[in-house]
């Protein structure tokens, strides 16, 4: 686990479906990540992680995720994407946002199976566009203390449909790709479009 945590902290490599406590269902937006492996529907919790959800939705509405890839996939851990084009060129991003892992955990959002969280570097307040979806209960990624080693990773939603797609991606063969020496799907997993679900 220590190895995996340190890997999540590396700059640029950043980083059952219902695991987190549901928010106020009537107000919770949903986003469809349409990929060449299938569609993943994510429900977001703006009451519990307001700045993080606002940031993610801004990237969705701006079309930032369209054409990006899941560039880091580790079985029994997580799948990570949202930052690199198919050529593995990193996309430009807006300024980073403040880490909301502490209030999110208090509100019941933890890095459990099927949840989505923001990837970042070793700086707790460095998250921009990259995200990851947990395929295991990664408790060591939750907020533990108000210091660089304990801030954790902000969960802001969960997969409500398409967890089978997430699992399929997580089990895909991997190897080197672009600037990355390993953990890159051999067959590219592309987010063709990311859209807010109508009526949400």
N, C-alpha and C positions, 0 to 999 in steps of 0.2 A: 504493500500500500504506500510506503514512503516513496518508492520509485515513481509511482503514478502521480502522487501529489506534486513532486518536484517537476514532473513533466508538464503538468498543468500550468506551472509557474513560468515556463519558458516563453519569452517574448516571441510573437509571431506564430508559434505552434499552437497557441490558444485558439484554447480553448483560451402481472395484472396491470393495465395502463393507469388506473385511478389510484394514485399513491398519496398525493397531497390532499389536505382538507379542502373541499370546494369552497369557493367564495360565494358572493351574492349572485346567484345564477342569472337573474334577469339583466344584470349589468355587466356580466363578464364577456368581453369580446372573444371571438375565436378566429384563428388564422389557419388557412390551409397551405401547407407546404407541399406543392405538387412536384414530385420527383420522377425520374425515369425508373424508379423502383416501386412507385405507388404514391398515394397521397397520405400525408400525416396531418391530422387535425389537432390543433393545440388550443386549449382554453387558457386565457390569461386572467390574472387576478390583480387588477389595478388598485383595489383597496388595500391589499397586503404588500404590494411592491410597486407603488405608483410611478416613481421615476423610471424604474426599469421597464415597466410595461409601456409607458409613454415613449421611451427611447426605441424599444423594439418595434412598436407600431409605426413610428416615424420612418424607420428603415424599410419596413414592409411597404408603406404607402409610397415611398420614394422609388421603389423598384430595386433597391439595393441588393436584395437576395436573389433576384432573377438571374439565372445563369451561373450562380456560385456552386461550389461542390462541398461535399462532406470530405474534408481533407485528412481527417484523423479519426480512425475507427479502431477501438480496442474491445474485443469480446469480454463480456462480463464486467464492463466498466462504463463506457459511454461512446456516443458518436458525436463528432464536433464539426461544425461548418459555419458558413455565413461570412467568411472573410476573404476567400480566394476565388478567382475566376478559374475556368477550366485549364488555363495555361499555368495555373498556380501563381499568377501575379496577384499581389494583395491589392484589394480595392481601397480607395480612399475612404476615410471615415470622419465623423464629427468628433468633437472633443469628448473625452471619457466621462462617465457618469459616476456618481457616488455609490459606493457599495451599500446595498440594503439587506444584506444577509441577516443581520441581527434582528431587525423588526420582522422580516419575513419568517424567520424561524419561530419567533414568538407568536406569529399569527398562524403557525402550523405548516408552513411551506419548507420542506426539507428535501435533501437530495436523495429521494427514494426512486424506485423503479418508475419510469414513465414521466418523470418531471423534467422540465426544461430550465436551464440555468445559464447565466452569463459566464463566458470564458473571460479570462484576464491574464495579466502577467503577475509577477510577485507583488506589485503594487495593488493593494486592495481596491483602490479607486481608479482602476485602469480599464474597466470594461467599455467596449465600444459597440461593435456589431456582432462579433462572434458569440456563438451559443453552443451548448451541448445538451444532449438528451441522455439522461441516465438509463442504463439498462441493468443496473444493480442498485441495491441500497447502499449508497456511498456516504455513510454517516460522517466519515472523516472530512468531507467537503463542507459540512455545515458550520455555521458560526459557533465558535467555542469561547473566544475571548477577544477583547479589543486591541489586538496587536497584529502585525503582519502575518504571523504564523497561525493566528486563530480566527481571522475575520471570516474565512470561508467564501463560498460562492453563492450568489443570490439566485434562488429559485423564484420564478415569477409565473409559472403556469404548469400545465401537464397535458399529456397526450390523452385525448378523449376518443380518438378513432385512428386506426392505422398503426397500432403498436406492433402488429405483425410485420409491417414494413420496416419499422425501426429495428426489430429483431433480425430481419433479413439483412439489413445493412450492416448490423453489428457482427454478423457471422460471415461477411464477405471476405474473400481472400485479400490480403494486403501485402504491400512491399514498399519500395522506395517510389517517390514521385516528386518531380520538380525539385524544390529546395529541401524536401523532407526525406530523411534517410529510411524511414519505415512508417508503418501504420496507415499508409495511403491505400485506399481500395484499388485493386488492380484494374477493375472495370469502374470507370468514373461514375459516381453517384451524384447526379446533377439536380439541383433545385431549379426546375424550369420556371416556376412562378411561385410567389408567396403573396397570397391575397387575403384580405379581411373577408370573413364569411358574411354574406348579405343578411341583414336583420340582426346582426350582432354588434 
